[in-house]
Amino acid sequence: MILIIDLCYEKDSLSNLEFVQPIRRIVESAHKNTKVLHFTELDSETIGHSEKIILCGTALKDNEFVCHRDEFEFLKDYKKPVLGICAGMQMIGLVFGANIINQKEIGMTQILTKDNIFKDKMVSVFELHNHNITLPRGFTEIAYNDKGMQAIKNDNMYGITFHPEVRNRDFILSFLKL
């Protein structure tokens, strides 16, 4: 089962339809079972039974998740693949010692990649964020553009600033093959 974690400010918010449900549909199109939980509903049993975790993004001005860093400490011990999308990457960063920095990017942009999880070396992606992170301890930068870091990796843990549910469905499918 792929655990999809909703980081939006409240469970079943309108943002869930924009940032969480498209991820669920993409994962299920690959014939994978999913379980969607709001971050306030996480429990160790569900986390332990998951084969992968995806931390979804949030709306541009939704930063409520930042106040709940402690609920994600489990990431330090989770050995299976994790993908953090936008706010999800920020949460990974916070757990592993990064700082959140101001970096507004809205719309399409080109990123240069340095990891085989990307199909191409230059990828066109959709960005929708006001913040990024500094590089967390133990992570490497695997994609960047002229504004800065766009993706990070540590073993089986990935973080991306862009929203693959908009234009890069293949990235999620590549993650599912890990």
N, C-alpha and C positions, 0 to 999 in steps of 0.2 A: 504494500500500500504506500502511495506517495502522500505524505502529509503536506498539505498546503495551508500555510499560516497567514491569516488575514491580520495585517498590522493597522488597519483603518481605525479611526478614533472610537467607533462603537460597532458592536456586532450588528450585522445585517444593514449597515448604512448603505446609502445610495452608491458610495464609492466602491462597495463590494462588487457591484455589477460592472464597474469599469476596470478595476484592478485585480480582482480575485477570480471572478467567474470566467473570464477569457483564459486564464492560466489553467483552470480546472478543465475547460473544454479541450484545450490543446493536449493536456496530459491524457485525458480520456480518449482522445482520437488516436492515441498510440496504444490503446487497449490496456491501459494501466488503471488499477483501482485507485481511487482518491478518497481522502478524508479532508474536509475543509474545517478548520477550527479558528475561531478568533483567538488572538493571543491571550485573552483573559481566561480561556477555556483549556489551556494546555495542561496535560497530565503526563506523568512519567511513563505510564503504561502505553499510551498511544505513541509517544515519542519513541519508546523502545521497540515497538512493533513496526514502525515505519521503515521502509527500505531507502527512502530519500526524503529530504525536506526542501520545500520551496517557501521562502519568506517573500510575500508579495509586496508591491509598492503601495503607495497611498496618494491621495490628492496633493496638489502642490502646496497648500497651506496646512496640511494635516501633519503635525509633529508630535501628537499625543504619545506615540510609541516610545519616544525618547525617554519619557518618564518611567518606563517599565523595563529598563535594561536588565534588572535582576532576574526577571522571568525568563531570560534567554541565556543564563549562565550554563544551561545544559549543553550549549554549543561547544563548550570547551572539552567535553568528554564524548561528544557524538562523533563516531568514527565513519559513518556512512556519508554519501554525498549530500551536500547542502548547496542550494542556490539562493542567494539574496538579491532581489531585484529592487533597485533604487533605495527605498526606505529599508528594505531587507539588507542591502549592502551596508547601509549606515548602522543598522543594529549589529551586524557582524563586527563592523569596525569598533563600535563602542565596547562590545564584549571583549575584544582583543586589544584594547588600549588605544585605539585611534581617537582623534578629535574630529568633531564635525566642523566643517568650514563652509563659508558662503561661496557658492558657485552656481549661479543661475544659468540653466540651459533649457530652452524650450524649442521644440521643433526638430527637424531632421538635421543630422550632422554626420560627418565621416569620422570613423575611428580606425586607427592602425592597430593590428592585433599581433600578439606574440605567442599564441598558444593554439594547439591543434583542435581545441573545442570549437574554434571558429573555422568556418569553411574557407574563408578568404582572408587575405592579409589586410585588405581595406574593406570595411563594412559600413553601409549606410544604416543608421539607427535613429530611433525616435527618442528624444530626451524630454523629460518633464520634471525638473527638480530645481529647488533653490539652494540645495546643499550638496556637498560631497564630504569625503573624509580624508584624513591623512592616512598614509600607509600603515596598517596595523602590524604589530610585531609578528614575525614569522611568515608574512605574506609577501608575494611578489606582484608587481604590476604586470598585467598581461594584455592590456589595451589602453590606448591613450589618444587624445586629440590635442589641438592647440590650447584648449582650456585646462587640460590636465588629465589625471588618471580617470580611466573609464571602466576598468575591470581589474579584479584582483583574484589571486588564487593562493591557497595553502592546502597541500595534499588534495583532499576531495571537496574542499570548500571553495566556492566561487562567489564573487560579488560583482554585480554589474550596475552601472548608473542608469543605463537605458532601459526602455520598456520593450522586451522582446515580443510581448503579446500584440504589439501594434504592427511591427514590420519584420520581425525576426523569429518567427515560429520555429524555424529550423534550429535555432540556438537551444530552445527548450527541448526539442527532440534529441539533440546531441547530448544534452545533460542527462536525459533519461537513459541513454545508452551506457553511461559510466558504470 
